[in-house]
């Protein structure tokens, strides 16, 4: 089922619907509510097609300011909200000197991103409480790393299994590149393990950062059929 959630729309890369994922309780995430992807299109025609095809009403942009300046702000049709929530504003020097592309190395950088962006994660959980009436796209530049982290945390909160979270993440291998940046499923499995090692769970991490239990409950209700 997972590989049928990919969406082929003009101007969109690595775009898919999280609907269809199942939880440990056997619940099913509703289709047409939460989407993940790379940078959205900047042409009016492609943007209008995206909104028309999936009824998009909100875009949560995880990119740094300089990335938005370089790529250009997306064209936002009427009725669709654009929210900037960068996980981080600068790239720490130790991430690239040297670059370790092994799953443990990637998971270590991902944990840094989680720590730097935990307040953004809390805000995203609050925003998604109405995703049943406001279909939302979460994206970064490629839709793999920052987006993968955020989606993994959201799916864990609603009790999707690690196996399915990693399988969804691995679909972003479509944006793997010659520099070795990759969507190996162990990247996200190791991240979830490190979050539990340091914080107990994703839920406990976000609660300690200010997330309200009621917001997490609303997120669950809004995503499940």
Residue pairs with C-beta under 8 A, 6 or more apart in sequence:
1 20
2 20
2 21
2 164
2 167
2 168
2 171
3 171
4 20
5 16
5 17
5 18
5 19
5 20
5 31
6 15
6 16
6 171
7 15
7 16
7 17
7 35
7 53
7 54
9 15
9 46
9 49
9 50
9 53
9 54
10 41
10 45
10 46
10 49
11 40
11 41
11 42
11 43
11 46
11 47
11 49
11 50
12 37
12 38
12 40
12 41
12 46
12 50
13 37
13 38
13 39
13 142
13 143
13 174
13 175
14 36
14 37
14 38
14 142
14 143
14 144
14 171
14 172
14 174
14 175
15 35
15 36
15 37
15 38
15 137
15 143
16 35
16 36
16 37
16 168
16 171
17 31
17 32
17 34
17 35
17 54
18 29
18 33
18 34
18 35
18 36
18 151
18 155
18 168
18 223
19 28
19 29
19 30
19 31
19 32
19 33
19 34
20 28
20 29
20 31
21 28
21 29
21 155
21 160
21 164
21 168
22 28
22 29
22 160
22 164
23 29
23 158
23 159
23 160
23 161
23 224
24 159
24 160
24 161
25 159
27 158
27 159
27 224
27 225
28 224
28 225
29 158
29 160
29 223
29 224
29 225
30 132
30 223
30 224
30 225
32 54
32 55
32 135
33 131
33 132
33 135
33 136
33 222
33 223
34 128
34 131
34 135
34 136
34 138
34 154
34 223
35 54
35 56
35 135
35 136
35 137
35 138
36 137
36 138
36 139
36 143
36 147
36 151
37 137
37 138
37 139
37 143
37 147
38 139
38 140
38 141
38 142
38 143
38 147
38 175
39 63
39 71
39 74
39 139
39 140
39 141
39 143
40 47
40 50
40 59
40 74
40 137
40 139
41 47
41 49
41 50
41 74
41 75
42 71
42 72
42 73
42 74
42 75
43 75
44 75
44 77
46 75
47 74
47 75
47 76
47 77
48 75
48 77
50 56
50 137
51 77
51 79
51 80
54 135
54 137
55 135
56 80
56 135
56 136
56 137
57 79
57 80
57 81
57 133
57 134
57 135
57 136
58 80
58 81
58 82
58 83
58 127
58 134
58 135
58 136
58 137
59 74
59 76
59 80
59 81
59 82
59 83
59 136
59 137
59 139
60 83
60 85
60 124
60 127
60 136
60 137
60 138
60 139
61 68
61 74
61 82
61 83
61 84
61 85
61 86
61 139
61 140
62 85
62 86
62 87
62 117
62 120
62 138
62 139
62 140
62 146
62 147
62 150
63 71
63 84
63 86
63 139
63 140
63 141
63 146
64 86
64 88
64 89
64 90
65 86
65 89
67 141
68 84
71 141
73 82
74 82
76 82
81 134
83 127
85 120
85 123
85 124
86 117
86 120
87 113
87 116
87 117
87 120
87 121
87 140
87 146
87 149
87 150
88 113
88 116
88 117
92 112
95 109
95 112
99 105
99 179
99 180
100 106
100 108
101 180
101 181
101 182
103 184
103 186
103 187
103 189
103 190
104 190
106 182
106 184
106 187
106 190
107 186
107 187
107 188
107 190
107 191
107 193
107 194
108 194
110 145
110 148
110 149
110 187
110 188
110 191
111 191
111 194
111 195
111 198
113 145
113 146
113 149
114 121
114 149
114 153
114 191
114 195
114 205
117 146
117 149
117 150
118 205
118 206
118 209
119 209
119 210
121 150
121 153
121 206
121 209
121 211
122 206
122 209
122 210
122 211
124 138
124 150
124 154
125 154
125 157
125 206
125 211
125 215
125 216
125 219
126 211
126 212
126 215
127 136
128 136
128 154
128 219
128 222
128 223
129 215
129 218
129 219
129 222
130 218
130 222
131 219
131 222
131 223
132 221
132 222
132 223
138 147
138 150
138 151
139 147
140 146
140 147
142 172
142 175
142 181
143 172
143 175
144 169
144 172
144 175
144 181
144 183
145 181
147 172
148 169
148 172
148 183
148 187
148 188
149 188
149 191
151 165
151 168
151 169
152 165
152 169
152 188
152 191
152 192
153 195
153 202
153 206
154 219
154 223
155 164
155 165
155 168
156 162
156 165
156 192
156 201
156 202
156 203
157 202
157 203
157 206
157 216
157 219
157 220
158 219
158 220
158 223
158 224
162 189
162 192
165 188
165 192
166 185
166 186
166 188
166 189
167 185
169 183
169 185
169 187
169 188
170 183
170 184
170 185
171 183
172 183
173 182
173 183
175 181
175 183
176 182
176 183
192 202
195 201
195 202
195 205
196 202
198 205
199 205
199 208
203 211
203 216
206 216
207 213
207 216
